[in-house]
Amino acid sequence: MAHRQRFYVAQLLYEVTIRTLGGHFWLRPDPACRAIIDGVFGKALALYTAVRLYAFDAQSNHLHYLCSADHDPDQLPLFIDYVHGNIARQLNDLRDREGVFWSRRGSVIAVLDGDAQIDRLRYILAQGPTSNLVASPRDWPGACSTPALLGDMTIPAVYRSLDARRRNARRPEPHSDAELAHDVAITLTPLPIWADLTPAALRAKHAALVAEIEAEHAGAAVLGAGRVIAEDPDATPLNKLEPSPAPACHAFCVRVRARFLAAYATFRDHYKRASERLRKLASADTDEIAAAITASYPPGALVRPRWYIPAPTDLAATWLRGLDDADLALA
């Protein structure tokens, strides 16, 4: 099955989801796994400075996070690939395994309006309680942004390069583990809809979401954090669900959704036509291929790794313009 063409635009919020191969519990929330995931996110943010991270949650067999890029959308796919690739490599090493880690390419879904932003944040916070693993988002022992969202928006994180550790192990006098550690503390960004709130008001918004989730799941029987940590990483869920097709976007307003889908359909059609033209130039020289890519592909397209077609800086807001009473009535 062909992958959906990704549409990367500045300041547009995206929800990213990726699952382990076969649903294995390789992301089991033991302390070593949590440290690796926090460290990889911290290192990725240090490398790709235009990217903003709003929230994340790693369950035992899947990962969710919300991100965007301020001014360089071409950094988003690099950030996503870095996060997924490095988590896979480091956890393969931790679990003493080799081979494919993720089941398939992650889904990247646009989050369009303010209500959808809040809804997706709530969805991420509720992962543990929804699966009856813990009673509250506060109780999840794995890598997640909940403590930071309820605190000062920062997460201590340390990154240790797997390559550096392997090279160090071959040294006659290896460096200590502390010498290989790099401080990559994470600073989360408030959701755009809450960007103007004071820190206290922002914490109150996050705490209210957590309280709603706790109330919704009050009294449910849960597995408990200790049992979750003790799970066999190579185990798989007893009731495996087939992944459902990912939506093209998240939006509460019907007309906002329609405008975005129309913009995406135009982008997708132009992208496919450009790809057909590019295939016909397979034997052309590099300069001719470069010219064809620049001239043919639509703004917002990542044609090849590190080959992004810039979009106008205000493009992200086009489907939100003209929001009126009719939009709100249909929301």
C-alpha positions in Angstrom: 0.0 0.0 0.0 1.3 3.4 -1.0 2.1 5.9 1.8 -0.1 9.0 2.1 1.8 12.1 0.9 2.8 14.3 3.9 2.0 18.0 3.8 4.5 19.9 6.0 3.5 23.5 6.8 5.0 26.0 9.2 3.2 26.4 12.6 0.7 23.6 11.8 0.3 21.2 14.7 0.8 17.5 14.0 -0.1 14.4 15.9 2.4 11.6 15.3 1.7 7.9 16.2 3.9 4.8 15.7 3.6 1.2 16.9 6.0 -1.6 17.6 6.2 -4.5 15.3 3.5 -7.1 16.2 2.5 -5.0 19.2 5.4 -6.3 21.2 6.0 -4.5 24.6 9.5 -3.2 23.7 8.5 0.2 25.0 7.8 -1.3 28.4 8.1 1.6 30.9 11.1 0.4 32.9 13.5 3.2 34.0 16.1 2.4 31.3 13.5 2.7 28.5 12.1 5.9 29.9 15.6 7.4 30.0 16.2 6.5 26.4 13.0 7.9 25.1 13.4 11.2 27.1 17.0 11.5 25.9 16.2 10.9 22.3 13.4 13.5 22.3 15.7 16.0 24.1 18.6 15.4 21.6 16.2 15.7 18.6 14.9 19.1 19.9 18.5 20.2 20.4 19.3 19.3 16.8 16.2 20.6 15.1 15.6 23.9 16.8 12.6 25.0 14.8 10.6 22.1 16.1 8.2 22.5 19.1 7.1 19.6 21.2 3.8 19.9 23.1 3.2 16.5 24.6 4.3 12.9 24.3 3.4 9.5 25.8 5.1 6.1 25.3 2.9 3.2 26.1 4.4 -0.4 26.1 3.8 -0.9 22.4 3.2 2.6 20.8 4.2 6.2 21.0 2.1 9.4 20.6 3.3 13.0 20.4 2.3 16.5 19.3 4.8 18.7 17.4 5.1 21.6 15.0 7.8 23.7 13.4 8.0 27.5 13.8 9.6 28.5 10.5 11.4 25.5 9.0 8.9 22.8 8.2 11.6 20.8 6.5 13.0 20.1 10.0 9.8 18.2 11.0 10.4 15.0 8.9 14.1 15.1 10.0 13.0 15.4 13.7 10.4 12.6 13.3 12.9 10.2 11.5 15.5 11.0 14.2 13.2 10.2 17.0 11.8 7.0 15.5 15.2 5.7 14.3 17.1 6.4 17.5 14.5 5.0 19.8 14.5 1.8 17.6 18.3 1.5 17.6 18.7 2.2 21.3 15.8 0.0 22.5 17.0 -2.9 20.2 20.3 -2.6 22.0 18.6 -2.5 25.4 16.3 -5.4 24.7 19.3 -7.4 23.2 17.5 -7.8 19.8 18.1 -7.0 16.1 15.9 -6.3 13.2 12.7 -4.2 12.5 11.4 -2.4 15.5 8.4 -0.4 14.3 5.4 -2.1 12.5 5.2 0.5 9.8 5.8 4.2 9.0 4.3 6.5 11.6 1.1 8.4 11.0 1.4 12.2 10.9 -2.0 13.9 11.2 -2.7 17.6 11.0 -4.5 19.1 14.1 -6.4 22.2 12.8 -8.4 24.1 15.3 -8.2 24.9 19.0 -10.8 22.4 20.2 -8.9 19.6 18.3 -5.7 20.6 19.9 -7.2 20.2 23.4 -8.9 16.9 22.4 -5.6 15.4 21.1 -3.7 16.5 24.2 -6.4 14.9 26.4 -6.2 11.7 24.2 -2.4 11.5 24.9 -2.8 12.1 28.6 -5.5 9.4 28.8 -3.5 6.6 27.3 -2.8 4.7 30.5 -6.2 5.0 32.1 -8.0 4.2 28.8 -6.2 0.9 28.6 -6.9 0.2 32.3 -3.2 0.1 33.0 -3.2 2.9 35.6 -5.9 4.9 37.4 -4.5 8.3 36.6 -2.2 9.9 34.0 -0.1 10.9 37.0 0.6 7.2 37.7 2.1 6.2 34.4 5.8 5.2 35.0 7.0 5.4 31.4 8.3 8.3 29.3 5.6 10.9 29.1 5.0 14.6 29.4 2.4 14.5 32.2 4.7 15.6 35.1 6.0 18.5 33.0 2.5 19.6 32.0 1.5 19.7 35.6 4.7 21.4 36.6 7.1 23.9 35.0 7.0 22.4 31.4 10.5 20.9 31.6 11.7 17.3 31.7 15.2 16.4 32.8 16.8 14.3 30.0 20.2 12.8 29.3 21.3 11.5 25.9 24.0 8.8 25.4 24.9 8.1 21.8 24.8 4.4 21.0 27.7 4.8 18.6 29.8 6.7 21.2 29.1 3.9 23.8 30.2 1.2 21.3 33.4 3.1 20.4 34.0 3.7 24.1 33.7 0.0 24.9 36.6 -0.7 22.5 39.0 1.9 24.1 41.8 0.6 26.2 40.7 2.8 29.0 37.0 3.5 28.5 35.4 6.7 29.7 32.9 6.5 32.5 29.2 6.4 31.7 28.8 9.9 33.1 31.4 11.3 30.7 29.3 10.0 27.7 26.1 11.7 29.0 24.9 14.9 27.4 22.3 17.1 29.2 19.4 17.5 26.8 16.6 18.7 29.1 13.3 19.1 27.3 11.2 22.3 27.4 7.6 21.7 26.2 5.7 24.3 24.3 2.1 25.3 25.3 -0.6 24.4 22.8 -1.1 27.3 20.4 -4.6 27.9 21.8 -3.2 28.3 25.3 0.0 30.1 24.2 -1.0 33.4 25.9 -1.8 31.9 29.3 0.3 32.6 32.4 2.2 29.6 33.7 -0.3 29.2 36.6 -3.3 29.3 34.3 -1.6 26.8 31.9 -1.0 24.4 34.7 -4.6 24.7 35.7 -5.8 23.8 32.2 -3.6 20.7 32.2 -4.7 19.8 35.7 -8.3 20.1 34.7 -7.8 17.6 31.8 -6.1 15.2 34.2 -9.0 15.5 36.7 -11.5 14.8 33.9 -9.7 11.7 32.9 -9.4 10.5 36.5 -13.2 11.1 37.0 -14.0 9.2 33.8 -12.1 6.2 34.9 -12.8 6.3 38.6 -13.4 2.8 40.0 -12.1 0.9 37.0 -9.9 -2.2 37.8 -6.3 -1.4 36.6 -3.3 -3.5 36.1 -1.0 -1.1 38.1 2.3 0.5 37.3 4.4 -2.3 38.9 2.7 -5.0 36.8 3.2 -2.9 33.6 6.9 -2.5 34.3 7.3 -6.2 34.9 5.7 -7.2 31.5 7.8 -9.3 29.2 9.1 -7.0 26.4 8.6 -9.7 23.9 5.0 -10.3 24.8 2.2 -9.1 22.7 -1.3 -7.9 23.6 -3.8 -10.7 24.2 -6.4 -8.9 22.1 -4.5 -7.4 19.1 -6.4 -4.8 17.2 -5.9 -4.2 13.5 -4.7 -0.6 13.0 -7.5 1.5 11.5 -6.8 4.0 8.7 -5.5 7.3 10.0 -7.6 10.4 9.4 -6.2 13.1 7.2 -6.8 15.7 9.9 -8.3 16.4 13.3 -10.8 19.3 13.4 -14.0 20.0 15.3 -15.2 22.7 12.9 -16.8 21.0 9.8 -15.9 23.9 7.4 -12.3 24.1 8.7 -12.0 20.4 8.0 -13.5 20.8 4.5 -11.2 23.6 3.6 -8.1 21.7 4.8 -9.1 18.5 2.9 -9.7 20.6 -0.2 -6.2 22.1 0.1 -4.7 18.7 0.8 -6.5 17.1 -2.2 -4.9 19.8 -4.4 -1.5 19.2 -2.9 -1.9 15.4 -3.3 -2.9 15.7 -7.0 0.0 18.0 -7.8 2.4 15.7 -5.9 1.3 12.6 -7.8 1.6 14.4 -11.2 5.0 15.6 -10.3 6.1 12.1 -9.2 5.0 10.7 -12.6 7.0 13.4 -14.4 10.1 12.7 -12.2 9.9 8.9 -12.9 10.2 9.7 -16.6 13.5 11.6 -15.9 15.2 8.6 -14.1 18.1 8.7 -16.6 18.5 12.5 -16.6 21.4 14.3 -15.0 21.3 15.6 -11.5 20.7 19.3 -12.5 17.8 18.4 -14.7 16.2 16.3 -12.0 16.7 19.1 -9.5 15.1 21.6 -11.8 12.1 19.3 -12.4 11.6 18.8 -8.6 11.7 22.5 -7.9 9.3 23.4 -10.8 6.9 20.5 -10.4 6.3 19.6 -6.8 3.8 21.6 -4.7 4.7 23.8 -1.7 4.9 21.8 1.5 6.2 18.6 -0.2 9.1 16.6 1.1 10.2 15.1 -2.2 13.3 13.3 -1.0 15.3 13.4 2.4 16.4 17.0 2.9 14.7 18.1 -0.2 11.7 20.2 0.8 9.6 22.6 -1.3 9.0 25.7 0.9 5.5 26.8 1.5 4.4 30.4 2.1 4.8 31.2 5.8 1.1 32.1 6.1 -0.2 29.0 4.4 -0.9 27.2 7.7 -3.7 29.6 8.5 -5.6 29.6 5.1 -8.2 27.0 6.1 -8.8 28.9 9.4 -9.5 32.3 7.8 -13.1 33.5 7.6 -14.2 31.5 10.6 -17.7 32.8 11.2 -21.1 31.9 12.9 -21.8 29.3 10.2 -18.6 27.6 11.0 -19.3 27.6 14.7 -22.8 26.3 14.2 -21.5 23.3 12.3 -18.7 22.6 14.7 
